[in-house]
Amino acid sequence: MSIKRPYRCLALDDELYATQVIETYLAENADFTLVKATTDVYESIRLVNAGLIDLVFVDIQMPELTGLQFVKICGDSCKVILTTAYPEYALEGFNLDVVDYLVKPIALERFQKALSKFMALQGVDSSGSTPEKTHLFLKGDAKHTFHRVAFSDILYIEGLNNYISVYTTQQRIVTYMALKEILELLPPRQFCRVHRSYIVSLAHIRLIDGGMIYLGSKAIPVSDTYKAGFYELINNP
């Protein structure tokens, strides 16, 4: 018999005290566990991208990114409950399909009601499995911009010092992230690191010739360090 894990939560607010209130309330419910209480927007997005969060409590008014923008960035990667002292934003929040809207100061009874709404919306089956992620978000060059990138659109990724270039079927996206870091966000049976500077999508390989991989017109070398792992993966899909 499988045991259902607790729902993984994140509390994001530019006021640390507000996240501590969420932490205290969640501690009273065994169906939920707090993965992170933070004021860091970009750390929160990384956790959501990594598929580590089921439910986010996020404040509407934050200096770097509003809660409403955060909801749009998350997409269907997780569920969101908005928290704020400004009830006039409630309508827009619900238009974005958030679970609930909690007005500060948050009463425990009202908080528990929001958790009940979240649980009622869940489609988790008896094995406790969740839908497989199909995309991630990458921070763009402009401030507060993020690109939604489907895994199926990624051809290959090139690492260059402290940033990466993600080549998709439509565009090239440059973002500040280590190659090792993005590899952890990708489906392990769909992508493989083949060189210290390259990750390739197995679905887009059109030819393997000796020590070279061809994706469209791009030729990428397979280094000795990663050769065994690459051939094991393609021979045991």
Residue frames as a rotation matrix with the C-alpha (Angstrom) as fourth column:
MET 1
0.578 0.816 0.000 0.00
0.816 -0.578 0.000 0.00
0.000 0.000 -1.000 0.00
SER 2
-0.306 -0.701 0.645 1.44
0.672 -0.639 -0.376 3.38
0.675 0.318 0.666 -1.01
ILE 3
0.047 0.236 -0.971 1.59
0.885 -0.461 -0.070 6.29
-0.464 -0.855 -0.231 1.40
LYS 4
0.571 0.237 0.786 0.54
0.654 -0.710 -0.262 9.68
0.496 0.663 -0.561 0.09
ARG 5
-0.514 -0.820 -0.252 3.15
0.837 -0.415 -0.356 12.35
0.187 -0.394 0.900 0.77
PRO 6
0.107 0.511 -0.853 2.19
0.605 -0.714 -0.352 15.73
-0.789 -0.478 -0.386 2.25
TYR 7
0.744 0.167 0.647 1.55
0.626 -0.513 -0.587 18.60
0.234 0.842 -0.486 -0.17
ARG 8
-0.206 -0.944 -0.260 4.72
0.965 -0.240 0.108 20.65
-0.164 -0.228 0.960 -0.56
CYS 9
0.793 0.608 0.039 4.28
0.609 -0.793 -0.031 24.35
0.012 0.049 -0.999 0.13
LEU 10
-0.467 -0.864 0.189 6.26
0.843 -0.499 -0.199 27.53
0.266 0.067 0.962 -0.37
ALA 11
0.612 0.599 -0.516 5.60
0.722 -0.690 0.055 30.88
-0.323 -0.406 -0.855 1.35
LEU 12
-0.407 -0.724 0.557 6.79
0.886 -0.461 0.048 33.95
0.222 0.513 0.829 -0.57
ASP 13
0.804 0.595 -0.008 6.47
0.573 -0.770 0.281 37.45
0.161 -0.231 -0.960 0.82
ASP 14
0.086 -0.808 0.582 8.75
0.231 -0.552 -0.801 40.49
0.969 0.203 0.139 0.99
GLU 15
0.119 -0.013 0.993 7.97
-0.898 -0.428 0.102 40.66
0.424 -0.904 -0.062 4.72
LEU 16
-0.682 -0.505 -0.529 9.61
-0.280 0.848 -0.449 37.78
0.676 -0.158 -0.720 6.60
TYR 17
-0.798 0.420 0.432 7.06
-0.441 0.081 -0.894 37.94
-0.410 -0.904 0.121 9.41
ALA 18
0.148 0.917 -0.371 4.26
-0.961 0.044 -0.274 37.17
-0.235 0.397 0.887 6.94
THR 19
0.011 -0.211 -0.977 5.99
-0.558 0.810 -0.181 33.94
0.830 0.548 -0.109 5.86
GLN 20
-0.924 -0.379 0.041 6.41
-0.223 0.451 -0.864 32.97
0.309 -0.808 -0.501 9.52
VAL 21
-0.302 0.907 0.295 2.64
-0.803 -0.075 -0.592 33.20
-0.515 -0.415 0.750 10.01
ILE 22
0.424 0.408 -0.808 2.14
-0.831 0.531 -0.168 30.79
0.361 0.743 0.564 7.09
GLU 23
-0.443 -0.708 -0.550 4.78
-0.352 0.701 -0.620 28.48
0.825 -0.082 -0.560 8.56
THR 24
-0.869 0.138 0.475 3.04
-0.463 0.110 -0.880 28.44
-0.174 -0.984 -0.032 11.94
TYR 25
0.097 0.995 -0.019 -0.37
-0.894 0.079 -0.442 27.68
-0.438 0.060 0.897 10.45
LEU 26
0.294 -0.020 -0.956 0.93
-0.726 0.645 -0.237 24.92
0.621 0.764 0.175 8.16
ALA 27
-0.745 -0.668 0.000 2.60
-0.479 0.534 -0.697 23.20
0.465 -0.519 -0.717 11.11
GLU 28
-0.489 0.645 0.587 -0.89
-0.647 0.183 -0.740 22.41
-0.585 -0.742 0.327 12.46
ASN 29
0.646 0.737 -0.199 -1.86
-0.659 0.407 -0.632 20.34
-0.385 0.540 0.749 9.40
ALA 30
-0.039 -0.710 0.703 -0.13
-0.188 0.697 0.692 17.02
-0.981 -0.105 -0.160 8.71
ASP 31
0.587 0.324 0.742 -1.33
0.612 0.423 -0.668 17.00
-0.530 0.847 0.050 5.07
PHE 32
0.895 -0.272 0.353 1.04
0.069 -0.699 -0.712 19.88
0.441 0.661 -0.607 4.26
THR 33
0.381 -0.834 -0.398 4.76
0.811 0.095 0.577 20.51
-0.443 -0.543 0.713 4.66
LEU 34
0.925 -0.103 -0.366 6.62
-0.195 -0.955 -0.223 23.79
-0.326 0.277 -0.904 4.19
VAL 35
0.585 -0.746 0.319 9.55
0.797 0.457 -0.394 23.38
0.148 0.485 0.862 1.81
LYS 36
-0.573 -0.806 0.148 10.64
0.783 -0.592 -0.190 27.01
0.241 0.007 0.971 2.00
ALA 37
0.699 0.616 -0.364 9.65
0.671 -0.741 0.033 30.32
-0.249 -0.267 -0.931 3.56
THR 38
-0.348 -0.919 0.186 11.45
0.887 -0.259 0.382 33.07
-0.303 0.298 0.905 1.67
THR 39
0.388 0.369 -0.845 11.54
0.053 -0.924 -0.379 36.66
-0.920 0.102 -0.378 0.44
ASP 40
-0.589 -0.751 -0.298 13.48
-0.337 -0.106 0.935 35.64
-0.734 0.651 -0.191 -2.69
VAL 41
0.433 0.818 -0.380 11.30
-0.664 0.004 -0.748 35.65
-0.610 0.576 0.545 -5.82
TYR 42
0.214 -0.396 -0.893 13.86
-0.910 0.252 -0.330 34.02
0.355 0.883 -0.306 -8.09
GLU 43
-0.868 -0.427 0.253 14.66
-0.496 0.779 -0.385 31.21
-0.033 -0.460 -0.888 -5.66
SER 44
-0.204 0.891 0.405 10.92
-0.357 0.318 -0.878 30.54
-0.912 -0.324 0.253 -5.51
ILE 45
0.550 0.383 -0.743 10.68
-0.810 0.024 -0.587 30.32
-0.207 0.924 0.323 -9.30
ARG 46
-0.400 -0.770 -0.497 13.60
-0.814 0.547 -0.193 27.86
0.421 0.327 -0.846 -9.34
LEU 47
-0.812 0.137 0.567 11.83
-0.318 0.710 -0.628 25.63
-0.489 -0.691 -0.533 -6.81
VAL 48
0.276 0.961 -0.026 8.61
-0.449 0.106 -0.887 25.73
-0.849 0.257 0.461 -8.83
ASN 49
0.311 -0.253 -0.916 10.55
-0.941 0.056 -0.335 24.99
0.137 0.966 -0.221 -12.04
ALA 50
-0.706 -0.703 -0.092 12.17
-0.666 0.702 -0.251 21.99
0.241 -0.116 -0.964 -10.38
GLY 51
-0.024 0.804 -0.594 8.75
-0.250 0.571 0.782 20.50
0.968 0.167 0.188 -9.64
LEU 52
-0.746 -0.391 -0.539 9.34
0.391 0.398 -0.830 20.68
0.539 -0.830 -0.144 -5.88
ILE 53
-0.903 0.424 -0.074 6.24
-0.225 -0.612 -0.758 22.72
-0.367 -0.667 0.648 -4.98
ASP 54
-0.570 0.795 0.206 2.53
0.811 0.504 0.297 21.87
0.132 0.337 -0.932 -5.03
LEU 55
0.574 0.817 0.048 1.15
0.759 -0.554 0.343 25.03
0.306 -0.161 -0.938 -3.42
VAL 56
-0.619 -0.760 0.196 2.52
0.657 -0.638 -0.401 28.58
0.430 -0.119 0.895 -3.15
PHE 57
0.554 0.623 -0.552 1.35
0.796 -0.591 0.133 31.28
-0.244 -0.513 -0.823 -0.74
VAL 58
-0.471 -0.773 0.426 2.44
0.870 -0.486 0.082 34.52
0.144 0.409 0.901 -2.36
ASP 59
-0.119 0.346 -0.931 1.95
0.467 -0.807 -0.360 38.18
-0.876 -0.478 -0.066 -1.47
ILE 60
0.676 0.461 0.574 0.44
0.720 -0.251 -0.647 40.42
-0.155 0.851 -0.502 -4.15
GLN 61
0.930 -0.278 0.240 2.61
-0.198 -0.930 -0.310 43.49
0.310 0.241 -0.920 -3.54
MET 62
0.535 -0.845 -0.032 6.34
0.578 0.337 0.743 42.77
-0.617 -0.416 0.668 -3.75
PRO 63
0.356 -0.403 -0.843 9.08
-0.353 -0.893 0.278 45.08
-0.865 0.199 -0.461 -5.06
GLU 64
-0.659 -0.750 -0.062 10.69
-0.356 0.238 0.903 42.75
-0.663 0.617 -0.424 -7.63
LEU 65
-0.857 0.435 -0.276 7.65
-0.050 0.463 0.885 40.92
0.513 0.772 -0.375 -8.99
THR 66
-0.309 0.809 0.501 3.97
-0.949 -0.294 -0.111 41.13
0.057 -0.509 0.859 -8.11
GLY 67
-0.511 0.203 0.835 2.07
-0.286 0.877 -0.387 38.10
-0.811 -0.437 -0.390 -6.91
LEU 68
0.611 0.790 -0.059 -0.13
-0.263 0.132 -0.956 38.29
-0.747 0.599 0.289 -10.00
GLN 69
0.359 -0.589 -0.724 2.94
-0.910 -0.050 -0.411 38.17
0.206 0.807 -0.554 -12.25
PHE 70
-0.637 -0.609 0.472 4.19
-0.725 0.681 -0.100 35.21
-0.261 -0.405 -0.876 -10.23
VAL 71
0.072 0.767 0.638 0.90
-0.209 0.637 -0.742 33.37
-0.975 -0.080 0.207 -10.85
LYS 72
0.822 0.242 -0.515 1.28
-0.519 -0.052 -0.853 33.89
-0.234 0.969 0.083 -14.61
ILE 73
-0.091 -0.947 -0.308 4.87
-0.966 0.159 -0.205 32.63
0.243 0.279 -0.929 -14.50
CYS 74
-0.549 -0.099 0.830 3.92
-0.535 0.804 -0.259 29.50
-0.642 -0.586 -0.495 -12.55
GLY 75
-0.450 0.466 -0.762 1.24
-0.761 0.247 0.600 28.60
0.468 0.850 0.243 -15.07
ASP 76
0.659 0.727 -0.194 0.05
-0.552 0.642 0.532 25.07
0.511 -0.243 0.825 -14.31
SER 77
-0.242 -0.861 -0.448 3.24
-0.165 0.492 -0.855 24.06
0.956 -0.133 -0.261 -12.49
CYS 78
-0.829 0.036 -0.559 1.62
0.543 0.295 -0.786 24.51
0.136 -0.955 -0.264 -9.08
LYS 79
0.306 0.945 0.119 -1.41
0.768 -0.318 0.556 25.98
0.563 -0.079 -0.823 -7.34
VAL 80
-0.750 -0.576 0.324 -1.36
0.344 -0.759 -0.553 29.44
0.564 -0.303 0.768 -5.77
ILE 81
0.409 0.769 -0.492 -3.05
0.903 -0.261 0.342 31.12
0.134 -0.584 -0.801 -2.82
LEU 82
-0.153 -0.420 0.895 -2.67
0.332 -0.874 -0.354 34.91
0.931 0.243 0.273 -2.82
THR 83
0.208 0.176 -0.962 -2.10
0.973 -0.140 0.185 36.82
-0.102 -0.974 -0.201 0.42
THR 84
-0.574 -0.397 0.716 -2.36
0.525 -0.849 -0.051 40.59
0.629 0.347 0.696 0.73
ALA 85
-0.612 0.362 -0.703 -3.67
0.530 -0.473 -0.704 43.55
-0.588 -0.803 0.098 2.65
TYR 86
-0.705 0.300 -0.642 -5.40
-0.561 -0.789 0.248 44.83
-0.433 0.536 0.725 -0.50
PRO 87
-0.321 0.641 0.698 -8.72
0.257 0.768 -0.587 43.03
-0.912 -0.009 -0.411 -1.14
GLU 88
0.427 0.518 -0.741 -9.37
-0.519 -0.531 -0.670 45.06
-0.741 0.671 0.043 -4.29
TYR 89
-0.407 -0.653 -0.639 -6.99
-0.909 0.218 0.356 42.72
-0.093 0.725 -0.682 -6.16
ALA 90
-0.362 0.261 0.895 -9.14
-0.290 0.881 -0.374 39.66
-0.886 -0.395 -0.243 -5.45
LEU 91
0.673 0.736 -0.074 -11.08
-0.283 0.163 -0.945 39.72
-0.684 0.657 0.318 -8.74
GLU 92
0.439 -0.580 -0.687 -7.96
-0.866 -0.068 -0.496 39.73
0.241 0.812 -0.532 -10.93
GLY 93
-0.557 -0.673 0.487 -6.50
-0.794 0.603 -0.075 36.94
-0.244 -0.429 -0.870 -8.82
PHE 94
-0.064 0.624 0.779 -9.52
-0.125 0.769 -0.626 34.72
-0.990 -0.137 0.029 -9.30
ASN 95
0.796 0.297 -0.527 -9.47
-0.520 -0.109 -0.847 35.47
-0.309 0.949 0.068 -13.03
LEU 96
-0.056 -0.905 -0.422 -6.02
-0.930 0.201 -0.307 33.87
0.363 0.376 -0.853 -12.99
ASP 97
0.552 0.419 -0.721 -7.52
-0.244 0.908 0.342 30.73
0.798 -0.013 0.603 -11.45
VAL 98
-0.631 -0.703 0.327 -5.88
-0.515 0.064 -0.855 30.96
0.580 -0.708 -0.402 -8.04
VAL 99
-0.558 0.388 -0.734 -7.12
0.575 0.818 -0.005 28.65
0.598 -0.425 -0.680 -5.28
ASP 100
0.504 0.688 -0.522 -8.04
0.855 -0.313 0.412 31.38
0.120 -0.654 -0.747 -2.83
TYR 101
-0.094 -0.418 0.903 -7.34
0.202 -0.897 -0.394 34.91
0.975 0.145 0.169 -1.67
LEU 102
0.275 0.112 -0.955 -6.38
0.941 0.175 0.291 35.58
0.200 -0.978 -0.057 1.96
VAL 103
0.449 -0.035 0.893 -6.57
0.034 -0.998 -0.056 39.09
0.893 0.056 -0.446 3.35
LYS 104
-0.471 -0.721 -0.508 -4.03
0.636 0.122 -0.762 40.04
0.611 -0.682 0.401 6.04
PRO 105
-0.552 -0.658 0.512 -4.04
-0.825 0.519 -0.223 39.67
-0.119 -0.546 -0.830 8.95
ILE 106
-0.269 0.406 -0.873 -4.92
-0.492 0.722 0.487 36.07
0.828 0.560 0.006 8.17
ALA 107
0.153 0.422 0.894 -7.12
-0.972 0.227 0.059 34.24
-0.178 -0.878 0.445 10.67
LEU 108
-0.771 -0.513 0.377 -6.31
-0.485 0.857 0.173 30.56
-0.412 -0.049 -0.910 11.29
GLU 109
-0.093 0.825 0.558 -9.87
0.165 0.565 -0.808 29.44
-0.982 0.016 -0.189 10.54
ARG 110
0.734 0.339 -0.588 -9.86
-0.447 -0.411 -0.795 31.27
-0.510 0.847 -0.150 7.19
PHE 111
-0.210 -0.908 -0.363 -6.42
-0.966 0.134 0.223 29.80
-0.153 0.397 -0.905 6.40
GLN 112
-0.697 -0.018 0.717 -7.67
-0.150 0.981 -0.122 26.27
-0.701 -0.192 -0.687 7.04
LYS 113
0.435 0.897 0.080 -10.64
0.022 0.078 -0.997 26.91
-0.900 0.435 0.014 4.77
ALA 114
0.463 -0.357 -0.811 -8.22
-0.866 -0.379 -0.327 27.84
-0.190 0.854 -0.485 1.96
LEU 115
-0.666 -0.723 0.184 -6.31
-0.687 0.691 0.226 24.58
-0.290 0.025 -0.957 2.51
SER 116
-0.257 0.678 0.688 -9.58
0.125 0.729 -0.673 22.66
-0.958 -0.087 -0.272 2.27
LYS 117
0.704 0.498 -0.506 -10.34
-0.378 -0.340 -0.861 24.37
-0.601 0.798 -0.051 -1.07
PHE 118
-0.082 -0.834 -0.545 -6.92
-0.993 0.026 0.111 23.38
-0.079 0.550 -0.831 -2.36
MET 119
-0.769 -0.231 0.596 -7.40
-0.313 0.949 -0.036 19.74
-0.557 -0.214 -0.802 -1.36
ALA 120
0.188 0.935 0.301 -10.83
0.065 0.293 -0.954 19.66
-0.980 0.199 -0.006 -3.00
LEU 121
0.651 0.038 -0.758 -9.25
-0.672 -0.437 -0.598 20.80
-0.354 0.899 -0.259 -6.28
GLN 122
-0.348 -0.936 0.049 -6.56
-0.815 0.328 0.477 18.14
-0.463 0.126 -0.877 -6.34
GLY 123
0.694 0.522 -0.496 -6.73
-0.708 0.619 -0.339 15.29
0.130 0.586 0.800 -8.82
VAL 124
-0.415 -0.903 0.115 -4.02
-0.906 0.398 -0.145 13.21
0.085 -0.164 -0.983 -7.17
ASP 125
0.310 0.545 -0.779 -4.67
-0.497 0.791 0.356 9.51
0.811 0.277 0.516 -7.69
SER 126
0.973 0.209 0.099 -4.35
-0.192 0.494 0.848 6.74
0.128 -0.844 0.521 -5.14
SER 127
0.488 -0.863 -0.128 -0.63
0.821 0.504 -0.268 6.31
0.296 0.026 0.955 -5.88
GLY 128
0.514 -0.248 -0.821 0.01
0.442 -0.744 0.501 9.94
-0.735 -0.620 -0.273 -4.98
SER 129
-0.394 -0.704 0.591 1.39
0.873 -0.085 0.481 10.71
-0.289 0.705 0.648 -8.46
THR 130
0.187 0.386 -0.903 1.17
0.051 -0.922 -0.384 14.17
-0.981 0.026 -0.192 -10.00
PRO 131
0.950 0.226 0.216 0.97
0.216 0.025 -0.976 15.21
-0.226 0.974 -0.025 -13.66
GLU 132
0.106 -0.968 0.226 4.30
0.926 0.179 0.333 15.16
-0.363 0.174 0.915 -15.50
LYS 133
0.237 -0.103 -0.966 5.79
-0.034 -0.995 0.098 18.59
-0.971 0.009 -0.239 -16.14
THR 134
0.549 0.045 0.834 5.97
0.793 0.286 -0.538 19.61
-0.263 0.957 0.121 -19.78
HIS 135
0.499 -0.306 0.811 7.83
0.358 -0.780 -0.514 22.93
0.790 0.546 -0.280 -19.57
LEU 136
-0.004 -0.455 -0.890 9.97
0.967 -0.227 0.112 25.28
-0.253 -0.861 0.441 -17.51
PHE 137
0.956 0.253 0.147 10.43
0.278 -0.943 -0.184 29.05
0.092 0.217 -0.972 -17.19
LEU 138
-0.013 -1.000 0.010 13.72
0.999 -0.014 -0.047 30.78
0.047 0.010 0.999 -18.00
LYS 139
0.394 0.096 -0.914 14.58
0.417 -0.905 0.084 34.29
-0.819 -0.414 -0.396 -16.89
GLY 140
0.647 -0.079 0.758 15.01
0.736 -0.195 -0.648 36.65
0.199 0.978 -0.068 -19.83
ASP 141
-0.414 -0.868 0.276 17.39
0.793 -0.492 -0.359 39.56
0.447 0.070 0.892 -20.43
ALA 142
-0.306 0.378 0.874 14.85
-0.198 -0.923 0.330 42.24
0.931 -0.072 0.357 -19.55
LYS 143
-0.936 -0.050 0.349 13.90
-0.348 -0.021 -0.937 42.82
0.054 -0.999 0.002 -15.93
HIS 144
-0.381 0.814 0.438 10.95
-0.493 0.221 -0.841 40.72
-0.782 -0.536 0.317 -14.70
THR 145
0.275 0.485 -0.830 10.68
-0.958 0.210 -0.195 38.77
0.080 0.849 0.523 -17.96
PHE 146
-0.363 -0.313 0.877 10.44
-0.422 0.895 0.145 34.99
-0.831 -0.317 -0.457 -18.16
HIS 147
-0.348 0.196 -0.917 10.20
-0.895 0.223 0.387 32.66
0.280 0.955 0.098 -21.16
ARG 148
0.340 0.491 0.802 7.91
-0.573 0.784 -0.238 29.63
-0.746 -0.379 0.548 -20.97
VAL 149
-0.309 -0.573 -0.759 9.78
-0.944 0.279 0.173 26.84
0.113 0.771 -0.627 -22.77
ALA 150
0.797 0.589 0.135 8.27
-0.592 0.806 -0.024 23.46
-0.123 -0.061 0.990 -23.60
PHE 151
0.056 -0.798 0.600 10.69
-0.345 0.548 0.762 20.54
-0.937 -0.249 -0.245 -23.17
SER 152
0.373 0.177 0.911 9.61
0.623 0.680 -0.387 19.23
-0.688 0.712 0.143 -26.57
ASP 153
0.990 0.031 0.140 10.81
0.124 -0.675 -0.727 22.45
0.072 0.737 -0.672 -28.24
ILE 154
0.533 -0.846 0.008 14.37
-0.618 -0.383 0.686 22.34
-0.578 -0.370 -0.727 -26.86
LEU 155
0.825 -0.352 -0.443 17.00
-0.246 0.481 -0.841 21.18
0.509 0.803 0.310 -29.37
TYR 156
0.179 -0.803 -0.569 20.14
0.816 0.444 -0.370 21.59
0.550 -0.398 0.735 -27.28
ILE 157
0.997 0.071 -0.007 21.66
0.058 -0.764 0.643 23.77
0.040 -0.641 -0.766 -24.56
GLU 158
0.248 -0.961 0.123 25.12
0.536 0.031 -0.844 25.29
0.807 0.275 0.523 -24.61
GLY 159
0.777 -0.057 -0.627 26.98
0.586 -0.301 0.753 26.35
-0.231 -0.952 -0.201 -21.48
LEU 160
0.211 -0.685 0.698 29.13
0.516 -0.528 -0.674 29.48
0.830 0.502 0.242 -21.69
ASN 161
-0.749 -0.570 0.338 30.92
-0.024 -0.486 -0.874 30.52
0.663 -0.662 0.350 -18.48
ASN 162
-0.921 0.381 -0.085 28.19
0.096 0.009 -0.995 31.69
-0.378 -0.925 -0.044 -16.06
TYR 163
-0.100 0.939 -0.328 25.26
-0.734 -0.292 -0.613 31.59
-0.671 0.179 0.719 -18.50
ILE 164
-0.525 0.012 0.851 23.60
0.380 0.898 0.221 29.20
-0.761 0.440 -0.476 -20.93
SER 165
-0.580 0.425 -0.695 22.07
-0.798 -0.469 0.378 29.45
-0.165 0.774 0.611 -24.40
VAL 166
-0.336 0.583 0.740 18.92
0.114 0.805 -0.583 27.38
-0.935 -0.112 -0.337 -24.87
TYR 167
-0.832 0.022 -0.555 18.27
-0.545 -0.223 0.808 26.63
-0.106 0.975 0.198 -28.54
THR 168
-0.214 0.847 0.486 14.65
-0.011 0.496 -0.869 25.77
-0.977 -0.192 -0.097 -29.33
THR 169
-0.241 0.214 0.947 12.79
0.906 0.399 0.140 25.12
-0.347 0.892 -0.290 -32.55
GLN 170
0.678 0.613 0.405 11.77
0.714 -0.680 -0.165 28.82
0.175 0.401 -0.899 -32.58
GLN 171
0.774 -0.311 0.551 14.45
-0.307 -0.946 -0.103 30.85
0.554 -0.089 -0.828 -30.85
ARG 172
-0.171 -0.846 -0.505 17.62
0.568 0.333 -0.752 31.13
0.805 -0.416 0.424 -28.77
ILE 173
0.837 0.448 0.313 17.20
-0.035 -0.528 0.849 32.11
0.545 -0.722 -0.426 -25.11
VAL 174
-0.292 -0.954 -0.062 20.14
0.206 0.001 -0.978 33.30
0.934 -0.298 0.197 -23.03
THR 175
0.779 0.541 0.318 19.82
-0.214 -0.248 0.945 33.07
0.590 -0.804 -0.077 -19.25
TYR 176
-0.200 -0.876 0.440 22.19
-0.778 -0.131 -0.614 33.21
0.595 -0.465 -0.655 -16.29
MET 177
0.738 0.384 0.555 22.28
-0.624 0.702 0.343 29.65
-0.258 -0.599 0.758 -14.98
ALA 178
-0.403 -0.896 0.187 24.84
-0.759 0.442 0.479 26.85
-0.511 0.051 -0.858 -14.80
LEU 179
-0.308 0.236 -0.922 24.54
-0.732 0.561 0.388 23.91
0.608 0.794 0.000 -17.20
LYS 180
-0.886 -0.066 -0.458 24.42
0.206 0.831 -0.517 21.54
0.415 -0.552 -0.723 -14.23
GLU 181
-0.793 0.602 -0.096 21.56
-0.173 -0.374 -0.911 23.54
-0.584 -0.706 0.400 -12.73
ILE 182
-0.127 0.792 -0.597 19.31
-0.975 -0.209 -0.070 23.38
-0.180 0.573 0.799 -15.79
LEU 183
-0.587 -0.127 -0.799 20.07
-0.412 0.897 0.161 19.67
0.696 0.424 -0.579 -16.27
GLU 184
-0.972 0.206 -0.117 18.42
0.203 0.470 -0.859 19.04
-0.122 -0.859 -0.498 -12.89
LEU 185
-0.400 0.863 -0.310 15.23
-0.481 -0.485 -0.731 20.70
-0.781 -0.143 0.608 -14.19
LEU 186
-0.243 0.239 -0.940 14.98
-0.956 0.105 0.273 18.58
0.164 0.965 0.203 -17.35
PRO 187
0.791 0.546 0.277 13.30
-0.572 0.820 0.019 15.16
-0.217 -0.173 0.961 -17.73
PRO 188
0.005 -0.946 0.325 16.21
-0.652 0.243 0.718 12.69
-0.758 -0.216 -0.616 -17.33
ARG 189
-0.071 -0.001 0.997 15.02
0.461 0.887 0.034 10.28
-0.885 0.462 -0.062 -20.05
GLN 190
0.809 0.465 0.359 14.63
0.536 -0.333 -0.776 13.07
-0.241 0.820 -0.519 -22.62
PHE 191
0.814 -0.558 0.160 17.89
-0.440 -0.773 -0.457 15.00
0.379 0.301 -0.875 -22.22
CYS 192
0.751 -0.639 -0.166 21.50
0.650 0.670 0.359 14.02
-0.118 -0.378 0.918 -21.80
ARG 193
0.676 -0.655 -0.338 24.72
-0.550 -0.754 0.360 15.86
-0.490 -0.057 -0.870 -21.13
VAL 194
0.913 -0.300 0.278 27.20
0.407 0.735 -0.542 14.81
-0.042 0.608 0.793 -23.80
HIS 195
-0.013 -0.901 0.435 29.98
0.652 -0.337 -0.679 17.34
0.758 0.275 0.591 -23.29
ARG 196
-0.515 -0.226 -0.827 31.13
0.829 -0.377 -0.413 19.77
-0.219 -0.898 0.381 -20.61
SER 197
-0.894 0.117 -0.432 29.44
-0.161 -0.985 0.065 22.50
-0.417 0.128 0.900 -22.67
TYR 198
-0.602 0.659 -0.450 26.39
-0.666 -0.104 0.739 20.73
0.441 0.745 0.501 -24.14
ILE 199
-0.542 0.613 0.576 23.08
-0.079 0.645 -0.760 19.07
-0.837 -0.457 -0.301 -23.24
VAL 200
-0.883 0.240 -0.403 21.07
-0.422 -0.031 0.906 17.56
0.205 0.970 0.129 -26.10
SER 201
0.048 0.954 0.294 17.45
-0.828 0.203 -0.523 16.56
-0.559 -0.218 0.800 -26.58
LEU 202
-0.671 -0.323 0.668 17.32
-0.031 0.912 0.410 12.90
-0.741 0.255 -0.621 -27.58
ALA 203
0.243 0.895 0.375 14.07
0.474 0.227 -0.850 13.44
-0.846 0.385 -0.369 -29.50
HIS 204
0.841 0.110 -0.530 15.73
-0.299 -0.723 -0.623 15.90
-0.452 0.682 -0.575 -31.90
ILE 205
-0.256 -0.960 0.116 18.84
-0.426 0.220 0.878 13.86
-0.868 0.175 -0.465 -32.77
ARG 206
0.721 0.505 -0.475 18.76
-0.630 0.191 -0.753 13.05
-0.289 0.842 0.456 -36.50
LEU 207
0.707 -0.543 -0.453 22.17
-0.014 0.630 -0.776 11.35
0.707 0.555 0.438 -36.77
ILE 208
0.701 -0.640 0.315 24.97
-0.422 -0.015 0.906 9.98
-0.575 -0.768 -0.281 -34.62
ASP 209
0.872 -0.470 -0.138 28.18
0.042 0.353 -0.935 9.58
0.488 0.809 0.327 -36.58
GLY 210
-0.109 -0.948 -0.297 31.21
0.488 0.210 -0.848 8.44
0.866 -0.237 0.440 -34.64
GLY 211
-0.506 -0.168 -0.846 31.77
0.857 -0.207 -0.471 10.96
-0.096 -0.964 0.249 -31.92
MET 212
-0.982 0.183 -0.038 29.39
-0.186 -0.969 0.161 13.57
-0.007 0.165 0.986 -33.32
ILE 213
-0.316 0.949 0.024 25.67
0.747 0.264 -0.611 14.19
-0.586 -0.175 -0.791 -32.77
TYR 214
-0.958 0.051 0.282 23.67
0.174 -0.678 0.714 16.07
0.228 0.734 0.640 -35.41
LEU 215
-0.178 0.919 -0.353 20.57
0.724 -0.121 -0.680 18.07
-0.667 -0.376 -0.643 -34.51
GLY 216
0.889 0.405 -0.214 19.35
0.115 -0.649 -0.752 19.83
-0.443 0.643 -0.624 -37.64
SER 217
0.732 -0.658 0.175 22.45
0.079 -0.173 -0.982 21.51
0.676 0.733 -0.075 -39.04
LYS 218
0.449 -0.545 0.708 24.21
-0.870 -0.446 0.208 21.65
0.203 -0.710 -0.675 -35.66
ALA 219
0.384 -0.443 -0.811 27.02
0.139 0.895 -0.423 19.17
0.913 0.049 0.405 -34.93
ILE 220
0.560 -0.138 0.817 27.84
-0.797 -0.356 0.487 18.53
0.224 -0.924 -0.309 -31.26
PRO 221
-0.280 -0.765 -0.580 30.76
-0.476 0.635 -0.609 16.41
0.834 0.105 -0.542 -30.04
VAL 222
0.903 0.415 -0.111 30.36
-0.138 0.523 0.841 13.58
0.407 -0.744 0.530 -27.52
SER 223
0.082 -0.931 0.355 33.26
-0.888 -0.230 -0.398 13.75
0.452 -0.282 -0.846 -25.08
ASP 224
-0.414 -0.358 -0.837 34.88
-0.051 0.927 -0.371 10.68
0.909 -0.111 -0.402 -23.52
THR 225
-0.963 0.017 0.268 33.65
-0.268 -0.121 -0.956 11.75
0.016 -0.992 0.121 -20.08
TYR 226
-0.291 0.950 0.111 29.97
-0.704 -0.134 -0.698 11.52
-0.648 -0.281 0.708 -21.07
LYS 227
-0.496 0.048 -0.867 30.12
-0.801 0.361 0.478 8.89
0.336 0.931 -0.141 -23.85
ALA 228
-0.945 0.090 -0.314 29.22
0.164 0.962 -0.218 5.83
0.282 -0.257 -0.924 -21.75
GLY 229
-0.621 0.744 -0.246 26.19
0.202 -0.151 -0.968 7.50
-0.757 -0.651 -0.056 -20.15
PHE 230
-0.288 0.491 -0.822 24.94
-0.823 -0.566 -0.050 8.80
-0.490 0.662 0.567 -23.49
TYR 231
-0.576 0.028 -0.817 25.11
-0.620 0.635 0.460 5.44
0.532 0.772 -0.349 -25.29
GLU 232
-0.939 0.292 -0.181 23.53
0.340 0.718 -0.608 3.66
-0.047 -0.632 -0.773 -22.35
LEU 233
-0.456 0.799 -0.391 20.60
-0.160 -0.506 -0.848 6.10
-0.875 -0.324 0.359 -22.47
ILE 234
-0.164 0.416 -0.894 19.96
-0.965 -0.257 0.058 5.84
-0.206 0.872 0.444 -26.21
ASN 235
-0.677 -0.128 -0.725 20.26
-0.396 0.893 0.212 2.03
0.620 0.431 -0.655 -26.13
ASN 236
-0.652 0.508 -0.563 17.84
0.740 0.589 -0.326 1.74
0.166 -0.629 -0.760 -23.19
PRO 237
-0.745 0.360 0.562 15.18
-0.174 -0.918 0.357 4.41
0.644 0.169 0.746 -23.84
